[in-house]
Amino acid sequence: MSRTESPAQRFVIHGALNLDSAAAHWTRWLSEGGRATVIDLSACSDIDSTGLASLRCMQASAQRAGRVLSISHLPERLQSLCSAHRVELPGEQRAVS
């Protein structure tokens, strides 16, 4: 699933981030994401619009805590969703195949 790697303050999403898994990732974010400054999607196997909304909620949560949260290893699918919904996510701006 997901975990925070404290040295780099990375919150790693493992597996899909979609309608079926978003609640579990959000629960993990609430317990482990308190110091994260980067969400790492390198191990994310799939993402849908619910996953995009989850990432936006994680960013809002971090912002309320006074942190800027960026996203690394954006999958091409996520970039397509961002374009379709006219949403920008801070982080890498190139697709990862």
N, C-alpha and C positions, 0 to 999 in steps of 0.2 A: 504494500500500500504506500504510505508516505512516511517520511521521517525527517527530523531536523538533524543536520550535521553541524554541531556547534562550532567547530573551528572556522568554517566558512559561513556559518549562519545560513545554511541552505535548507530549504524545505523541499524534499524530493518527492515528486508525484510518481508513484510506480503503478503501472497498469493503466486502465482506462479512466478518464475523467469525463463522465457522461451522466445521463439521467439515472442509470442504475447504480453508480458509485459516488455521486457527488456528496450525498449526505455523510457517507463514511469518511471521505476526504475532509469534509468540513469539520466533522467531529475531531479528527486527528489534528487539523489545523488549530482548533481551539485549545487542544492540550499540548501541542508541540511547537506551534508556530509563533510563539510569543516573542522570540528574539530574531526571527528570520528576516533577512533583508533581500533574499533571492529565492524565487520559486524555480526549481530546476525541473524542466520537463523532458530531460534527456531519456528518461525511462518511461515516459507516457506513451502508451500504445495506441490510444484513440482519444479524441476529444470531440464534443458536440457543443451546441449552443448552451446547454446547461453547464457544461464545463467552463465555457467562457464566462458565464454569469458567476460561477463559483470563484474563478480567478479575480473577477472584479470585486466580489465581496471580500476576498482575502486582502486585496489592495486597500479597500476602504477600512477594514479592520486595522491594518498596519498604520494607515494614515491617522486614524483616531488615536493610535498609540504613539504618534510622533515619528514614525518610521516611513521611509520611502522604500517600497517593495518593487523590485524589478523581476523580470521573468527571463530566464535563460533557456536556450535550446528550443525556441519556438518551432513547433512542427508546422509544416506547410499548411496542413488542414486548419490550424488555429489562425494563421495569417489570412486564410481565405474567409474564415468566419468573421474576423475583425473587419475585413474589407466590406463584407456583406452587411454587417451591422453598423458600419462606420464608427468603430471603436478602436482606440489606440491603446496598446499596452506597453509600458516602459520595459525596455530590455533589448535584446538583440533584434535587429531589424531584418535579418536574413533568414530565409527558410532553411530548415534542416530536413533532408530527405530521409 
